Amino acid sequence: MKHVVRITALVLALVLPVAAVAGDTKLFNAIDTDKSGTVSRDELLKADLHLVTTPKGQQVVKRDMVKAGTAAAMTEEQKKRLFDQVDTDKSGHISKKEWSRASRDGLILLKF
């Protein structure tokens, strides 16, 4: 049974990408509080991020960006997993290129 649950979770992660999470440079700039042009793990963990469920799917947004849909605050663990998925070069920072590529290529998935 545990195996079935894991497979189901993996399938959902591959089928249900978070819509437009990183393509939005407004969100990137809001999280990049020191304006360095990169997002550190600490900046992401401190950001007030929410998962918003809409008819079109899920998005990651800052709380003040929630417009419609059902929103739930992301946990610290979810933020850590999100960071690890987007920081593809494992530099400890998310560049704008990694951020943009994450949503365009569907790399940010519902694994968190």
BELRA-V260256 format. One record per residue. N is the residue number from 1. PHI is phi in whole degrees, -180 to 180 (NA if undefined). Layout:
n-><N	N>
phi-><PHI	PHI>
This chain:
n-><1	2	3	4	5	6	7	8	9	10	11	12	13	14	15	16	17	18	19	20	21	22	23	24	25	26	27	28	29	30	31	32	33	34	35	36	37	38	39	40	41	42	43	44	45	46	47	48	49	50	51	52	53	54	55	56	57	58	59	60	61	62	63	64	65	66	67	68	69	70	71	72	73	74	75	76	77	78	79	80	81	82	83	84	85	86	87	88	89	90	91	92	93	94	95	96	97	98	99	100	101	102	103	104	105	106	107	108	109	110	111	112>
phi-><NA	-59	-64	-64	-64	-64	-64	-61	-62	-65	-61	-62	-63	-83	-93	-112	-70	-72	-75	53	-67	-108	-64	-83	-68	-61	-66	-56	-64	-70	-76	-77	-68	-89	56	-84	90	-136	-110	-84	-58	-62	-62	-66	-66	-81	-69	-86	-95	-130	-94	-111	-100	-127	-58	-87	133	-114	-133	-101	-141	-77	-54	-74	-98	-68	-112	-154	103	-95	-115	-138	-63	-76	-79	-61	-63	-63	-65	-62	-66	-60	-59	-62	-72	-83	-77	-68	-89	55	-85	91	-139	-101	-82	-62	-65	-62	-61	-67	-65	-59	-82	-63	-90	71	-78	-85	-121	-77	-99	-99>
